[in-house]
Amino acid sequence: MLAERMAELVLEIPEIELVRVVDTEVAALTELRKRPIHIVVLDLQLKRGTGFGILRSMSTLTHKPRTIVLTNYDSADYEGNAITLGATLFLDKAHDFPRMPQILAQIVEEIRSE
């Protein structure tokens, strides 16, 4: 499962703390409202709800995390909608997953320099 592989990858990066892996829109929003989270890796397809629903709801958060949409739905329409709703990056699972360590490290550096 990709979520497990992503969690393993995050755990290998010392500068990043894995808060939680969730598979529903409600669980994601609950976690996002508990504490400031700096980076969210989001799929559009969830067990219940959608990544677009999470992006819409994130607009009401006081702290806006950097959001990476990592999905198999790599159409321009999906990308445009995700970016419009506040996604920082829109990536293809098949092609971009191997680059995630570098992408996450770059975002960590950006956050540090703010």
Secondary structure, 3 states (H helix, E strand, C coil): CHHHHHHHHHHCCCCCCCCCCCCEHHHHHHHHHHCCCCEEEECCECCECEHHHHHHHHCCCCCCCEEEEEECCCCHHHHHHHHHCCCCEEEEHHHHHHHHHHHHHHHHHHHHCC
